[in-house]
C-alpha cells in the first residue's frame, strides 16, 4: 500500500517504474544456461536487483568480470559481516580469501538467506572466475587480497579517528573503485584512472551506506557493528548507541549532519571521474549509484528518522534516476538538484552549517560551470500532482493490460548473449 500511495502522489513515476519492471523481467530471462554462470547471475539478481539490472548494459566480457568481482567481494563481505564468527576463525579466512577463489572446492558456512547460499555454493563462483581472462583474474585477486587484509585489520580495531574511518572505507569500498577501474582498463574501453579518484567513488557510496544504515548496524545481533568514527560521535554523546534514544534527538541530528558533511568532501573527485569516462555503458553503470548516493544524503540530512527506521529514496525516484541518467548533463543536473535540496535543510545554528554549505556550494559551482544545467527534466516535483484518482486508476489498468500482453507474446526461447 505504501508503494501505491507513493505512486499516486507522484504520478510521473508510472512510466519509469513500468520500464524498470520490464527491464528487470528481461534481465532475468537472460540467465546463462551453464550451471556455474547461471548460478552467478541468478545470485546477482537475489543480492542486488538494481546492480544486476545496470550491469546488463556492459559488454558481455566485461559484464562477466564485473559480475564475478561483485560476487567475490560480496562473499568476502559476508564473512566480515557475520558477527557470530569468532575473530580467530574469521581473520585467517579474510586474509586468505584471494587464494580461495582459485579453489573450485572451497566453501564456508556463514551468512543468512541468499548470502548463505552464495557461501555454501561458492564453487560456482570460483569455476566462473577461472574462465575469465588472466588480466581480469589478476585485478580481482589483487583487490580481494588487499580488501581481505584491510577487513582483518579492522576486526580487532575500532574506528576511532576520521583517518581510521577513511582507511576502513578505503578497504571495503575504495578498493572496489580501484578494482572496477582496473577492469574497465583491462577491457580496453577506458583509461586507467588515478587511484585517488577511484577511491573517492567508493568512499562516497560507502559513507552514504554507513550513514543510512546506522540503526540496522547498531542493533545487529549478537554484536553491534559500529562504523561511525568516535572522533565525530563523541562530540555529541558518550556512546554511539545513545544516538538512537529519543532524549538525545537533538544531538543525534547534529551528529548525523556532521557525518553527511564529511561525505560531501568526495563529490568533486566523483564528478571528475565520471566526466572522464568514455564508454556510455560504463558511464551509466558508474553514474547511477553516485546519483542515488547524493539523493540519499539529501534525504538523510537533518532527518531524525535515520535513528528510527529506514530512510531511502522511493522506488519511483530510483526508477527515474535509472531511466534518465545517460550523460554528464544528467549527472550535473541531478547533483545540483539534490545538493540544493540538502542545502535547503541546513539550519545555521547547526555546529557544522558553514562547512556543510561551503562543500555544497563547491559542488554546485562545478555543476554550474559545466554550462549544462538549463535543458533537463527535474527529478523532484516542485508541486503536488493535479491528477485525479480515477485517471491514475485508469493508467494502472492500461499498464497492467500492456504488461500482460507483452508477457504473453514474449518468445519462449531467449537467445542468450552471455
N, C-alpha and C positions, 0 to 999 in steps of 0.2 A: 504493500500500500504506500510505503514511503517513497518508492521509486515513481509510482504513478503520480503522487502529489507533486513531486519534483518536475515531472514532465508536463503536468497540467500548468504549473507555474511558469515553466519555460518552454512553450510550445515549439520554439525553433530548435529544440533538442531532438525533435522527432526524427528528422531525416538523417542527421549524423548517427543517431543511435541505431536506426534501421540499417544503414550502411555498415556500421561496425558489426552488427549481428550477422549480416550476410557474409562479411569478410571472415568472421570467426568460423562460421559454418564451412566456408570454402577451405580455410586453412586446415580444419580438422579432417576434411576429406582427402587431403594430400599427404597423409601419413605414409611413409615408405613401407614397402612390403617386406623388406629384410627384417628379421626379428630384432636385431640389435638397434638398427636405425629407427624401426617402428617404436621400440620402447623409448628411445631417447626423445623423439618428437612428441610422443604421447605424454611422456613425463613432463616435457617442457610446457605443454598446454595445462597440465594439472598444477604445476608450481608457479606458473606466471602466464596467465592467458594473454595479457597485454603484450608482454615480451614476445611470446610465441607468435602473435599477430604481426608485430613490427618486423621481426626477423625474416618473415616470409618475403620481404621486398629485396633482400640481399641476393646476390648471385649465388647459385647452388653451392659452389665450392666454399665460398666464404661463409655462407649460411650454415653449412655443416660444422665448420671450425668454430663459429661463434656459439652454436648450439652446444657442442661438447665442452667448450670453455665455460659456458654458463653452468652446465650440469656438474662439472668437476668442482667448480668453486661453490656451488650450492651444496654439494655433498660435504666439502670441507667446512662450510659454514654450519651445516647440520651437526657435525661433530663438536664444533666450538660452542654452539648454542645449547646443546644438551647438558643442562646443569646437573643431571643425575650421574654423569660420568665423573669418576674421581680424577683429580688432576694428574696423578701418577700414571694413569692409563691414557688420558686424553692427550697430554703433551707429546709423548712419543708418536702417536698416530698423526697429529698435526705436522710434526717435523718431518715424518717420512711419507707424507701423503703423495708427494710428487713422484715417489717410486711406485706406489700402489697403482697409479693409473696405467702402468705398463703391465700389470699382472691381471690376466683375464680371470683368475680365480678369486681375487681378493674381494671381500665384502665385510661389513661391520654392522652389527645390530645396534642401532640408535635412532633417535628421532621419533616422530609420530606421524600417523596418517600417510600422505603421499611421500613424505620425506623418509619414512621408514622403508617404504617400497623401493625408493631410489637407492638407499644404502644396502638393502637386502639383495638387490639385483644389480649391483654396481658393475658386475662383469659385462653387462651390455654396453655401458658407457666406455669401459676400457677397450672392448672389442672395436667399437666405433672410433675411439681415439687412435688406435693403432692403424686405422685405414686412412688417416689424414696424411697430408704431405709432411715431409720432415720439417720444413720451416714452421708450419703450424704447430706440430708436436713440440718443437723446441721452445716456442713462445709460451705455450700453455704450461709446459713443465717448469720453465723459469719462474713464471708468475706464481704458480702453485707452491713452489719451494719457498719463495720469499714471503708469500702470504701465510703459509703454514708456520714458518718460523716466527713471524710477527704476532700471529694469534697466540702461539705458545708463550711468547714473552708476556702477553697481557693476561694470561690465565693466572699468573702469580703476581701481577702488578696492577694496581688500581689506576684509574685515570685521575691524576691529581691536578696537573697543570694544563694550561691551554696547549702547551707544546706536546704534552702526553696525548691530549685529545687529537691534535693534528697527526701525531705519529700513529695512533690507533686507527684513525680514519684512513690514513695512507695505506696501512697494511690490509684493511678489509675492503677498501673501495678505490683508493687512489691507484693501487696496483691493478685493479680491474681496468681503469682508464689507460694505464700504460700497456696492459696486455691487449686491449682492443686496438690501440694504436699500432702495436706490433703486427696484429693480424691483418689490419687494413693495409699496412705497408707490404706484408708478405703476399697479399692478394694482387699487388701491382696497381692498385687504384688510388692510393693516397701517398703523400709524403710521410716521412717518419716525424711525428710531431715532437717538440721538446717535452721532456718529462714533466716540467712544472705545469704546463698547460693540460697535459693528460691527467696529471694528479688532481688538479682543480676540478676537472669534470667529474671525477669520482667523489671528491670531498664534498662538493655542493649537494650531490644526491644523498650521500651517506649522512651528512649533518641534518638534512631535512628529515630523513627517516628517523634518526635518533631523537629529534625534537618531537616529531609527531607521535612516536611510539613510547613516550615516557611512561604512561600508565601501564601499558602491557608489559614493559620491561621491569618496572619496579614491583609489579605484582607476580612476576614469574615464580613458579613453584618447581623445585623446592628452594631455590635461591634466587634472589633478585639479580637482575642484570643492570649494572649502573655504568652508563657511558657519559653522562653529563660531567664535565670536569669540576672537581672540588674548587678550583680557583674561581669559578663563576658562581656555583650554587652556594658556597659558604658565605658569600656576601649577603645572603638573604635568609638562610635557615641553618640550623645546626646539623641536620641530617637530610640527605637527599629525599628520603621518603616523606619528610614533613611537608613537601610541596603539595602533596595530594590532599591534605587536610583543609577543610573549609576555613578554619580560623586563620590559615596562612594565605588566603586567596590573593591578597594584595601583593605580598612578597613573591608569591608563585608567578604571577603575571609579569612582574618586573624581571624575575629570573628568566622566564620564557623569552621576553623581549631581548634580553642580553644574549641569549643563545641564538636567536634569529639574527641579531645584528652581527654576531660572529660569522654566521654562514654567508652573509651578504658579501663578504670580502672576496669571495671566489667568482663573482659574476663576471668581472672584466675578463679573466682568463677564459671562462667558458664561452663568452661571446667571441673572443679572438679565435679559439679553437674551431668553433662551428663556422665562422666566416671563412676559414681557410680550407674547409672540406670541399672536394671537387665532385665526388660521386653522389648523385641525387638520392640513391637508396641509402647509402651510408649516412648522408646528411640527415635524412628523416629519422633513421634509426637512432642517431645521437641527439637530435633536437627535441623530439617528443618528450623524453624523460626530463630534460632540463626545463622545459616549459611547465611540465607537471610540478617540478620542484619549486619554482618561483611562485606558482599558483598556490601550492600547499603552504608555503611560508606566509603568503599574504593572508590565508585563512587562519593560520595558527597564531599570528602575531596579535598580542593583546587579547587573547581568547582563553578564558578560564576553562573552556570545555576540553582543552588539551589534558587537563588534570581530572576530568570527569568521565571521559569516554573517548571515542574515535573522531578525529577531525580529518576529513578528506574531501577532495573535490567530488562533486556529484557526477554520476555516470554520464549524464548528458554533456557536461562541460568537458569531461575526458574525451568523449566521442568527438566533440568539436575540435579539440586540440589535435587528435589523430587525423581527422578529416582535412583540416585546414592548414596543417604545417607542411609546407612544400619548399619554401625558400627562406633565405635570411630576412626577407621583408616580413614574413610571418613571425619569425623569431624576435626581431627587433620590436615589432608591434606588440606581441604578447608580453615580452619582458617589460616594455614600457607601461602597458596597461595594468599588469599585476603589481608592478612596483608602485604605480600610482595608487592602487587600491591599498597597498600596505602603508604607503606614506600618509594616506588619509586617516589611518588608525593611530598614528603616532600622537601621543599626548606629551606636551612639552615638559610636564612635571616628571616624566619617566626619567630615571637616572641616566639612561643611555640615549635619550632622544636626539641630541645633537649628532652623535656618532651615527645613529641609525639613518637620520635624514641625509647626512653627508654621503654615506655609502649608497643610498638610494639615488641621490642626485648625480653621483658619479656614473652609475649605471645608466640612468636616463639620458645623460649627456651623450654617451656612446650611441644610444638608440637614436637620439635626435640628429647627431652628426652624420648618421648613415643616410639621412635625407629620404627615408623610405616610409615615414610614419603617416603619410596622408591617405593613400588609397588602400585601405584594408578594412576587413569586417571585424567588428568588436566581438570579443569573447564574452563580455559581461553586459547583460541587458541593463540599460540605464533606467528603465521604467517598467512598471508592471504590464503584463500582456493584456490585450483587449479582446482576445479570442473567447468565444462563448463555449461553455462545456459541451453543448450539442455539436458544435463544429469539431471540437477536439475528439469527441467520441466517434464522429464520422471518419475522421482521418485515421484513427486507430483501426476501425473496421476495414477501411480500404487497404491499409498497410498489411493487416492480417491476411486478407484475401490475396494480395500480391505475393506475400511470403509463401502462402500455401501453394499458389500456382507455380512459383519458381521452383519450390522444393519438389513438387510432383512431377515437373517436367525436366528435372536435372538428370543427365545420363547416369546409368547405373555404374558404368565403368569410367573411372577417372584416370587420365593419363598422368603418371607421376613424373615430376620434373626434378626430383631429388636424386 
